[in-house]
Amino acid sequence: MEGYIIIHKKLLEWQYYKNADMVRLFLHLLLIADKEGNVSITLKELTERLDISMQTVRTCIKNLAKEGLINKATNKATNKATTLITICEYDSYINPKKKTNKATNKATNKHLTNKKADFDTRKQAFTDELRPYVATYGRDMVNAFWKYWTEPNKSQTKMRWELQATWDTHLRLETWANNELKRNGNNRTNTETKEQRAAKYAERINRLLAEDEDKFTDEEEEAE
């Protein structure tokens, strides 16, 4: 039998590392697997080669499958006494570069997925926090507040409100409402000023017309 396998030092952190039978069985399967990571063997052969009981072999195989290190053992149709065991991701034990890339990609994808899920969870929590304020400030104002402060950064990892040095939702809403009131108040003031000015001009014109009419009447009476 030729070739070699690569064992990562993380094996030292494995919860079953202190279980000598588990470690020996797993290493034995790695060493006798074919290039596809398959092992066809009887449980009796394993007990004889490793000098452990049949029950221990069954328990170890069950735990290895539960750990995701091997696929659950199944009996071959041609020979019920022979068990087929497939080692998961066997390439990673014979090709270190592929192992690194695969592990890195898997970790990266998992990290991005977790970040997205975490972002959505925080956004929903912020939405729920604002709901009680609708009765006080109105749906339109709270919705505008929500749209502004939930805008994400370029990396889509944080919302605008999370980038603030300090944050108090209640106080921020109060400030937002006051600013809205000032803006709307100024707009009303400008509108009222124009209306008042128009009314003033109209009143002045009417007064001038009335004065002209009175003057014209007086002149007519003097002429008579």
C-alpha positions in Angstrom: 0.0 0.0 0.0 1.4 3.3 -1.1 0.8 7.0 -0.4 0.3 9.0 2.7 -2.3 11.0 4.6 -2.2 14.3 6.4 -3.5 14.8 9.9 -4.2 18.3 11.1 -3.0 19.3 14.6 -6.6 20.2 15.4 -7.0 16.5 16.1 -5.6 17.3 19.5 -8.8 19.4 20.2 -11.2 16.6 19.1 -13.5 15.7 21.9 -12.7 12.0 21.4 -9.0 12.4 21.3 -8.6 10.9 24.7 -10.6 7.9 23.6 -7.8 5.6 22.3 -10.2 3.2 20.5 -11.9 6.1 18.6 -8.5 7.6 17.5 -7.1 4.2 16.5 -10.2 3.2 14.5 -10.4 6.5 12.6 -6.7 6.5 11.8 -6.9 2.8 10.7 -9.8 3.7 8.3 -7.8 6.6 6.9 -4.8 4.3 6.2 -6.7 1.5 4.5 -9.2 3.6 2.5 -9.0 3.5 -1.3 -8.4 6.6 -3.4 -12.1 7.5 -3.2 -12.1 7.2 0.6 -14.0 4.0 0.7 -13.3 1.1 3.0 -14.9 -2.4 2.6 -14.3 -4.5 5.6 -16.1 -6.7 8.1 -16.5 -5.6 11.7 -14.8 -8.9 12.7 -11.7 -7.8 10.7 -11.7 -4.5 12.5 -11.9 -6.2 15.9 -9.0 -8.5 15.1 -6.7 -5.8 13.6 -7.3 -3.3 16.4 -7.8 -5.9 19.2 -11.0 -4.3 20.5 -14.5 -5.7 21.1 -17.2 -5.8 18.5 -19.4 -3.6 20.6 -16.6 -1.0 20.8 -16.2 -1.1 17.0 -19.9 -0.5 16.5 -20.0 2.4 19.0 -16.9 4.0 17.5 -18.3 3.8 14.0 -21.6 5.3 15.2 -19.8 8.2 16.9 -17.6 8.8 13.8 -20.7 9.0 11.7 -22.4 11.4 14.2 -19.3 13.6 14.1 -19.6 13.8 10.3 -16.2 12.1 9.7 -17.6 9.1 7.9 -20.8 8.3 6.2 -23.1 5.9 8.1 -21.9 2.4 7.6 -24.1 0.2 5.4 -23.9 -3.5 4.6 -23.0 -4.3 1.0 -25.8 -6.1 -0.9 -23.4 -8.8 -2.1 -22.2 -9.7 1.3 -24.1 -8.8 4.5 -21.0 -9.4 6.6 -19.0 -6.7 4.8 -19.5 -3.1 5.8 -18.9 -0.2 3.5 -17.6 2.9 5.1 -16.9 6.2 3.3 -14.6 8.8 4.8 -16.1 12.3 4.4 -14.0 14.8 2.4 -11.2 12.2 2.0 -9.4 14.5 -0.5 -8.5 16.8 2.3 -6.4 14.1 4.0 -4.3 13.5 0.9 -4.2 17.0 -0.7 -3.3 19.7 1.8 -3.8 22.6 -0.7 -7.3 21.4 -1.5 -8.0 21.0 2.2 -6.9 24.6 2.9 -8.9 26.1 0.0 -12.0 24.0 0.8 -11.9 24.9 4.5 -11.2 28.5 3.8 -14.1 28.8 1.3 -16.4 27.0 3.6 -15.5 29.2 6.5 -15.8 32.3 4.4 -19.2 31.4 3.0 -20.4 30.5 6.5 -19.1 33.8 7.9 -20.9 35.8 5.2 -24.1 33.9 5.7 -23.9 34.5 9.4 -23.2 38.2 8.9 -26.2 38.6 6.6 -28.5 36.8 9.0 -27.1 38.8 11.9 -27.7 42.1 10.0 -31.3 41.1 9.1 -31.9 40.2 12.8 -30.6 43.5 14.1 -32.6 45.4 11.5 -35.8 43.6 12.5 -35.1 44.3 16.1 -34.7 48.0 15.3 -38.0 47.9 13.4 -39.8 46.3 16.3 -38.3 48.9 18.7 -39.9 51.7 16.6 -43.4 50.3 16.4 -44.6 51.7 19.8 -43.7 55.2 18.7 -46.1 55.2 15.7 -49.0 56.2 18.0 -47.0 59.2 19.2 -45.3 60.5 16.1 -47.4 59.0 13.3 -46.5 56.3 10.7 -45.1 58.7 8.1 -42.6 60.3 10.4 -41.5 57.0 12.0 -41.1 55.4 8.6 -38.9 58.3 7.4 -36.8 58.0 10.6 -36.5 54.2 10.0 -35.4 54.6 6.3 -32.8 57.1 7.2 -31.2 55.3 10.1 -31.3 51.7 8.7 -29.3 52.7 5.6 -26.4 50.2 5.4 -22.7 51.0 4.9 -20.8 49.8 1.8 -20.0 46.5 3.3 -23.6 45.8 4.2 -22.6 45.0 7.8 -23.8 48.0 9.8 -26.7 50.4 9.7 -26.3 54.2 9.9 -27.6 54.2 13.5 -25.0 51.6 14.6 -22.2 53.8 13.4 -23.1 56.6 15.9 -20.9 57.2 18.9 -23.9 57.2 21.1 -27.5 56.2 20.5 -30.8 56.5 22.4 -33.8 55.8 20.2 -36.3 57.8 22.3 -34.1 60.9 22.3 -33.3 60.6 18.6 -37.0 60.4 17.8 -37.7 63.5 19.9 -35.0 65.4 18.1 -36.2 64.2 14.7 -39.8 65.2 15.6 -38.7 68.7 16.8 -36.7 69.2 13.5 -39.7 68.1 11.5 -41.9 70.6 13.5 -39.4 73.4 12.8 -39.2 72.6 9.1 -43.0 72.4 8.7 -43.4 75.5 10.9 -41.1 77.5 8.7 -42.9 76.3 5.6 -46.2 77.4 7.1 -44.7 80.7 8.1 -43.5 81.4 4.6 -46.9 80.4 3.2 -48.8 82.6 5.7 -46.6 85.5 5.0 -47.3 85.3 1.3 -51.0 85.0 1.9 -51.0 87.9 4.3 -49.1 90.0 1.9 -51.5 89.2 -0.9 -54.4 90.0 1.3 -52.7 93.2 2.3 -52.2 94.2 -1.3 -55.8 93.3 -2.2 -57.1 95.4 0.7 -54.9 98.4 -0.3 -56.1 98.1 -3.9 -59.8 97.9 -2.8 -59.2 101.0 -0.6 -57.7 102.9 -3.4 -60.5 102.0 -5.7 -63.0 103.0 -3.0 -61.2 106.3 -2.5 -61.2 107.0 -6.3 -64.9 106.1 -6.4 -65.7 108.5 -3.6 -63.6 111.2 -5.2 -65.4 110.7 -8.5 -68.8 110.9 -6.7 -67.8 114.2 -5.0 -66.6 115.7 -8.2 -69.9 114.8 -9.9 -71.9 116.4 -7.0 -69.9 119.6 -7.3 -70.4 119.8 -11.0 -74.1 119.6 -10.6 
